[in-house]
């Protein structure tokens, strides 16, 4: 027994030692990557950690954000939404187990050197899954890919269960008609512009032309209306949850993003606005994966990157799309690049650290609508819309070669594309009021 006990103790000591080494390497790499070289050297020397440890960029931030989210989720199990948002009625603990993401096969750090054959974008099947009473303007997947929401000019929000959409698409569905729409919400007075899911809890937020951000609890089967409302001073054009779920960013007709605390609804604005001469409404705002930064795409054609803690603008890419509107901007998962789309019919990849243009994805015309360019879930491909051809255009993300252009199957060009974060599936919404689901043919 004593030998077994000593053996177990030794294993535990070895495990602990390995964990300490990993933590020390993460700290050193974090300090080094943030140009705190003296501190990095001091920690490396004190802990006997190599100064040049190979650690993915922002890995420490990413792990801390995930750990805090898990810790918060555990604290919130069984807690009502009164503790979360000071409102009545319970919100279930969350989405359950997050599916493991498919392998990210693209190394964007080498993106400017890349040569070679483009990848083939797999064939997809598509199905009309629902229809609004007016233009379908926006869509969003939940973080676990299980739910999909769409917003319309008819002021309604539809919530779909993705498994039911897939069931609906089966050729031999024998159990009668499948209804993939599991909730419909009506609480806005003007068309809906954008939406986002809470990172852990079954809450959907929407931003609309009626100057409001509304919070919907979709764990309740009978609730049709919002349980909480933020009244803004402008048309809310875009919304994005902080990865902690504690803050919401609103991009509005005002040139500066509005940052709200979801518990107090206190609004914060950047203090260094005058220095950058912002003069355009924000078409889109999106947080990075850890919340350390956010990006705005504005009507003045600029892409701006902001510090997620102090809300200062840390990089302005003025004229990112010439004199045309910048209509979308999204970070890559590693937060080192931003993919933007503009009404100059270009899609561009920018390096966050330098503001340098890395890639251009050309060959799709979009000058009319506030559409967006998106990555697929593995970031191997970029998707956008060609308005005159009524097509969905796909590029290889590394070579920037156009590898596919498919008929959208909408009457008139689609207005919006959104890709699942967890699988080979995306959604398109259109002026024809319809919502179409696309998934890889297996």
Residue pairs with C-beta under 8 A, 6 or more apart in sequence:
20 47
21 49
24 43
24 47
24 49
25 49
25 50
25 53
25 55
26 55
26 59
26 60
26 63
27 43
27 60
28 40
28 43
28 44
28 47
28 49
28 50
28 51
28 53
29 40
29 53
29 55
29 59
29 60
30 55
30 59
30 60
30 61
31 37
31 39
31 40
31 43
32 40
32 51
33 57
33 58
40 51
41 51
43 49
44 50
44 51
56 334
57 334
57 335
57 336
58 290
58 292
58 334
58 335
58 336
61 290
61 292
62 289
62 290
64 290
65 243
65 244
65 289
65 290
65 291
68 244
69 199
69 200
69 243
69 244
69 245
72 200
72 244
72 245
73 93
73 94
73 200
76 83
76 84
76 93
76 94
76 200
76 201
77 93
78 93
80 89
80 90
80 91
81 87
81 88
81 89
81 90
81 91
81 201
81 203
81 217
81 227
82 88
84 91
84 201
84 263
85 203
85 215
85 227
85 228
85 262
85 263
86 263
87 215
87 227
87 228
88 227
89 217
89 220
89 223
89 227
90 219
91 201
91 202
91 203
91 217
91 219
92 201
92 202
92 219
93 200
93 201
94 200
94 201
94 202
95 142
95 143
95 144
95 146
95 200
95 202
96 144
97 144
98 143
98 144
98 422
99 144
99 145
99 422
99 423
101 377
101 378
101 421
101 422
102 377
102 378
102 422
102 423
102 424
103 378
104 333
104 378
104 379
105 378
105 379
105 380
106 378
106 379
106 380
106 397
106 398
108 332
108 334
108 336
108 337
108 349
108 358
108 379
109 336
111 337
111 349
111 358
111 359
111 398
112 358
112 359
114 398
114 399
115 399
116 399
117 399
118 396
118 398
118 399
118 401
118 403
119 380
119 381
119 396
119 403
120 403
121 376
121 381
121 394
121 396
121 403
121 404
122 424
122 440
122 441
123 440
123 441
124 406
124 424
124 438
124 439
124 440
124 441
125 169
125 438
125 439
125 441
126 409
126 428
126 436
126 437
126 438
127 165
127 168
127 169
127 436
127 437
128 409
128 434
128 435
128 436
129 160
129 165
129 168
129 180
129 435
129 436
129 437
130 150
130 158
130 160
130 180
130 181
130 434
130 435
131 433
131 434
131 435
132 150
132 152
132 153
132 154
132 156
132 158
132 433
132 434
132 435
133 152
133 154
133 156
133 433
134 152
134 153
134 154
134 191
134 433
135 152
135 153
135 154
135 191
135 415
135 430
135 431
135 433
136 150
136 151
136 152
136 415
136 416
136 429
136 430
136 433
136 434
136 435
137 151
137 152
137 153
137 191
137 192
137 193
137 415
137 416
137 429
138 150
138 151
138 192
138 193
138 194
138 195
138 415
138 416
138 418
138 429
139 148
139 149
139 150
139 151
139 195
139 416
139 418
139 427
139 429
139 435
140 148
140 149
140 194
140 195
140 196
140 197
140 418
141 147
141 148
141 162
141 197
141 418
141 419
141 420
141 421
141 422
141 427
142 148
142 149
142 197
143 197
143 199
143 421
144 421
144 422
145 162
145 420
145 421
145 422
145 423
145 425
146 161
146 162
146 163
147 159
147 160
147 161
147 162
147 197
147 218
148 159
148 160
148 162
148 165
148 418
148 427
148 437
149 157
149 158
149 159
149 160
149 195
149 197
149 204
150 157
150 158
150 160
150 427
150 429
150 435
151 157
151 191
151 192
151 193
151 194
151 195
151 206
151 208
152 158
152 191
152 192
152 433
153 191
153 192
154 191
154 433
155 186
155 188
155 189
155 190
155 191
155 192
155 208
156 184
156 185
156 186
156 192
157 184
157 185
157 186
157 188
157 192
157 195
157 204
157 206
157 216
158 181
158 183
158 184
158 435
159 181
159 182
159 183
159 184
159 185
159 204
159 218
160 180
160 181
160 182
160 435
161 180
161 182
162 180
162 420
162 425
164 178
164 179
164 180
164 182
165 180
165 437
166 439
167 173
167 178
167 180
168 178
168 180
169 437
169 439
182 218
183 216
183 218
183 221
184 224
185 204
185 206
185 216
185 223
185 224
185 225
185 226
186 224
186 225
187 214
187 216
187 224
187 225
187 226
188 206
188 208
188 210
188 212
188 214
189 208
189 210
190 208
190 209
190 210
191 208
191 209
192 206
192 207
192 208
192 209
193 207
193 208
193 209
193 235
193 236
193 237
193 238
194 206
194 207
194 236
194 237
194 238
194 239
194 251
194 284
195 204
195 205
195 206
195 207
195 239
196 204
196 205
196 239
196 240
196 241
196 248
197 203
197 204
197 205
197 241
198 204
198 205
198 241
198 245
199 241
199 242
199 243
199 244
199 245
200 245
201 245
202 217
202 218
202 219
203 215
203 216
203 217
203 218
204 215
204 216
204 218
205 213
205 214
205 215
205 216
205 239
205 241
205 248
206 213
206 214
206 216
206 239
207 213
207 236
207 237
207 238
207 239
207 250
208 214
208 236
209 235
209 236
211 231
211 232
211 233
211 234
211 235
211 236
212 229
212 230
212 231
212 232
212 236
213 229
213 230
213 232
213 236
213 239
213 248
213 250
213 260
214 226
214 228
214 229
214 230
215 226
215 227
215 228
215 229
215 262
216 223
216 225
216 226
216 227
217 223
217 227
230 248
230 250
230 260
230 265
232 250
232 252
232 258
233 252
233 254
234 252
234 253
234 254
235 252
235 253
235 281
236 250
236 251
236 252
237 251
237 252
237 253
237 281
237 282
237 283
237 284
238 250
238 251
238 282
238 283
238 284
238 285
238 286
239 248
239 249
239 250
239 251
239 285
240 248
240 249
240 251
240 285
240 286
240 287
240 294
241 247
241 248
241 287
242 248
242 249
242 287
242 291
242 308
243 287
243 289
243 290
243 291
244 291
245 262
246 261
246 262
246 263
247 259
247 260
247 261
247 262
247 291
248 259
248 260
248 262
249 257
249 258
249 259
249 260
249 285
249 287
249 294
250 257
250 258
250 259
250 260
250 285
251 257
251 282
251 283
251 284
251 285
251 296
252 258
252 281
252 282
253 281
253 282
254 281
254 282
255 273
255 278
255 279
255 280
255 281
255 282
255 298
255 300
256 269
256 270
256 273
256 278
256 282
257 270
257 282
257 285
257 294
257 296
257 306
257 311
258 267
258 268
258 269
259 267
259 268
259 269
259 311
260 266
260 267
260 268
261 268
268 311
269 311
270 306
270 311
270 312
270 313
271 310
271 311
271 312
272 312
272 313
273 313
275 313
276 304
276 313
276 316
278 298
278 300
278 302
278 304
279 300
280 298
280 299
280 300
280 301
280 302
280 325
281 298
281 299
282 296
282 297
282 298
282 299
283 297
283 298
283 299
283 325
283 326
283 327
283 328
283 370
284 296
284 297
284 327
284 328
284 329
284 372
285 294
285 295
285 296
285 297
286 294
286 295
286 329
286 330
286 331
287 293
287 294
287 308
287 331
288 294
288 295
288 308
288 331
288 335
289 331
289 333
289 334
289 335
290 308
290 335
291 308
292 307
292 308
292 309
292 335
293 305
293 306
293 307
293 308
293 314
293 331
293 335
293 352
294 305
294 306
294 308
295 303
295 304
295 305
295 306
295 329
295 330
295 331
295 338
296 303
296 304
296 306
296 329
297 303
297 325
297 326
297 327
297 328
297 329
297 340
297 341
297 342
298 304
298 325
298 326
299 325
299 326
300 318
300 325
300 326
301 318
301 319
301 320
301 321
301 322
301 323
301 324
301 325
301 326
301 342
302 316
302 317
302 318
302 319
302 320
302 326
303 316
303 317
303 320
303 326
303 329
303 338
303 340
303 350
304 313
304 315
304 316
304 317
305 313
305 314
305 315
305 316
305 317
305 338
305 352
306 312
306 313
306 314
307 313
307 314
315 352
315 355
316 355
317 350
317 355
320 326
320 340
320 342
320 348
320 350
321 340
321 341
321 342
321 343
321 344
321 346
321 348
322 342
322 344
324 342
324 343
324 344
324 367
325 342
325 343
325 370
326 340
326 341
326 342
327 341
327 342
327 343
327 366
327 370
327 371
327 372
328 339
328 340
328 341
328 370
328 371
328 372
328 373
328 374
329 338
329 339
329 340
329 341
330 338
330 339
330 340
330 372
330 373
330 374
330 375
331 337
331 338
331 352
332 338
332 339
332 375
332 379
333 379
335 352
336 351
336 352
336 353
337 349
337 350
337 351
337 352
337 358
338 349
338 350
338 352
339 347
339 348
339 349
339 350
339 373
339 374
339 375
339 382
340 347
340 348
340 349
340 350
340 373
341 347
341 348
341 366
341 371
341 372
341 373
341 384
342 348
343 366
343 367
343 368
344 367
345 362
345 364
345 365
345 366
345 367
346 360
346 361
346 362
347 360
347 361
347 362
347 364
347 373
347 382
347 384
347 395
348 357
348 359
348 360
348 361
349 357
349 358
349 359
349 360
349 361
349 397
350 356
350 357
350 358
351 358
359 397
359 400
360 400
361 373
361 382
361 384
361 395
361 400
361 402
362 400
362 402
363 386
363 393
363 395
363 402
363 405
364 384
364 385
364 386
364 391
364 393
364 402
364 405
365 386
365 387
365 388
365 389
366 384
366 385
366 386
366 387
367 387
368 387
369 385
369 387
369 413
369 415
370 415
371 384
371 385
371 387
371 414
371 415
371 416
371 417
372 384
372 416
372 417
372 418
373 382
373 383
373 384
374 382
374 383
374 384
374 417
374 418
374 419
374 426
375 381
375 382
375 383
375 397
375 419
376 382
376 383
376 419
376 424
376 426
377 419
377 420
377 421
377 422
377 423
377 424
379 397
380 396
380 397
380 398
381 394
381 395
381 396
381 397
381 403
382 394
382 395
382 397
383 392
383 393
383 394
383 417
383 419
383 426
384 392
384 393
384 417
385 391
385 392
385 393
385 408
385 413
385 414
385 415
385 417
386 392
386 393
386 405
386 413
387 413
388 413
389 405
389 413
390 407
390 408
390 410
390 412
390 413
391 405
391 406
391 407
391 408
391 413
392 405
392 406
392 408
392 414
392 417
392 428
393 402
393 404
393 405
394 402
394 403
394 404
394 405
394 406
395 401
395 402
395 403
396 403
408 414
408 428
408 430
408 436
409 436
410 428
410 430
410 431
410 432
410 434
410 436
411 430
411 431
411 432
411 434
412 430
412 431
412 432
413 430
413 431
414 428
414 429
414 430
414 431
414 436
415 429
415 430
415 431
416 428
416 429
417 426
417 427
417 428
418 426
418 427
419 425
419 426
420 426
423 439
423 440
424 439
424 440
425 437
425 438
425 439
425 440
426 437
426 438
427 435
427 436
427 437
427 438
428 435
428 436
428 438
429 435
429 436
430 436
